[in-house]
Amino acid sequence: MSPRKLRLVIDAVKKLSVDSAIANLKALNKRAAGEILKVLQQALGNAKNNFKMSPADLKIGTMIVGEGPRSKRSDRHAHGARFGGGIRHKRSAHVIVELTSKNG
């Protein structure tokens, strides 16, 4: 999924508690919300199992979307010399989620 689409969803849930962010992502009518929900639940599981943190005491610290590798696909129709000549860039993204404690 392209980074631009993921950033739209991330801006809606930044700086929320984990519970309210999950509720907002489930209600949001975007396909990128499902991808962000998976990443958030994975970060929540890592904090719970690896660091023995309580999920009720966590909030979203930072969420960063970076560009991943692009794969190029060609379109076999005439496109002229401008705009890449029929090459489509399939963009991918890297999502980084950092959970912090509500207390500090």
C-alpha positions as CSV (number, residue, x, y, z in Angstrom):
1,M,0.0,0.0,0.0
2,S,1.3,3.4,-0.8
3,P,2.7,5.6,2.0
4,R,0.4,8.5,1.1
5,K,-2.7,6.4,1.8
6,L,-1.3,5.1,5.1
7,R,-0.4,8.6,6.3
8,L,-4.0,9.7,5.9
9,V,-5.1,7.0,8.4
10,I,-2.2,7.5,10.8
11,D,-3.0,11.2,11.1
12,A,-6.4,10.2,12.4
13,V,-5.1,8.0,15.3
14,K,-1.9,9.7,16.4
15,K,-1.4,10.5,20.1
16,L,-4.4,8.4,21.2
17,S,-4.6,5.6,23.7
18,V,-4.3,2.2,22.2
19,D,-7.9,1.2,23.0
20,S,-9.4,4.3,21.3
21,A,-7.1,4.0,18.4
22,I,-8.2,0.4,17.8
23,A,-11.8,1.5,18.0
24,N,-11.2,4.4,15.5
25,L,-9.4,2.1,13.1
26,K,-12.2,-0.5,13.1
27,A,-14.8,2.3,12.4
28,L,-12.7,4.0,9.7
29,N,-13.8,3.2,6.1
30,K,-10.4,3.0,4.5
31,R,-8.5,-0.1,3.4
32,A,-5.3,1.3,4.9
33,A,-7.0,1.2,8.3
34,G,-6.9,-2.6,8.3
35,E,-3.2,-2.6,7.6
36,I,-2.5,0.0,10.4
37,L,-4.7,-2.0,12.8
38,K,-2.6,-5.1,12.2
39,V,0.7,-3.2,12.8
40,L,-0.8,-1.7,16.0
41,Q,-2.0,-5.0,17.3
42,Q,1.4,-6.5,16.6
43,A,3.2,-3.7,18.5
44,L,0.7,-4.2,21.4
45,G,1.5,-7.9,21.5
46,N,5.2,-7.2,21.5
47,A,4.9,-4.8,24.4
48,K,2.8,-7.2,26.3
49,N,4.9,-10.3,25.8
50,N,8.4,-9.1,25.4
51,F,8.4,-6.1,27.8
52,K,5.7,-7.2,30.3
53,M,3.8,-3.9,29.9
54,S,0.1,-3.6,30.6
55,P,-2.0,-2.7,27.5
56,A,-4.2,-0.4,29.5
57,D,-1.2,1.8,30.4
58,L,0.0,2.3,26.8
59,K,-0.6,5.1,24.3
60,I,0.8,5.7,20.8
61,G,4.0,7.6,21.0
62,T,5.1,7.9,17.4
63,M,3.9,6.4,14.2
64,I,6.1,6.8,11.1
65,V,5.4,5.8,7.5
66,G,8.5,5.6,5.3
67,E,8.7,4.7,1.7
68,G,9.6,1.1,0.9
69,P,10.9,-0.3,-2.3
70,R,9.0,0.4,-5.5
71,S,8.4,-2.3,-8.1
72,K,7.9,-1.1,-11.7
73,R,5.1,-2.5,-13.9
74,S,4.9,-1.7,-17.5
75,D,1.7,-0.9,-19.4
76,R,1.6,-2.1,-23.0
77,H,-0.2,0.8,-24.6
78,A,1.0,3.9,-26.2
79,H,1.8,6.6,-23.7
80,G,4.1,9.0,-25.5
81,A,7.4,10.2,-24.2
82,R,6.1,12.0,-21.1
83,F,5.0,10.7,-17.7
84,G,7.3,7.7,-17.5
85,G,6.3,6.1,-20.8
86,G,3.8,3.7,-19.4
87,I,5.8,2.6,-16.3
88,R,3.7,2.3,-13.2
89,H,5.3,2.4,-9.8
90,K,3.8,0.1,-7.3
91,R,4.7,1.8,-4.0
92,S,5.2,0.0,-0.7
93,A,5.7,1.4,2.8
94,H,7.5,0.7,6.1
95,V,5.4,1.5,9.2
96,I,7.1,2.1,12.5
97,V,5.0,2.2,15.7
98,E,6.3,3.2,19.1
99,L,4.1,2.7,22.1
100,T,4.8,4.7,25.3
101,S,3.5,4.6,28.8
102,K,0.7,7.0,29.8
103,N,2.5,7.9,33.0
104,G,5.6,9.1,31.4
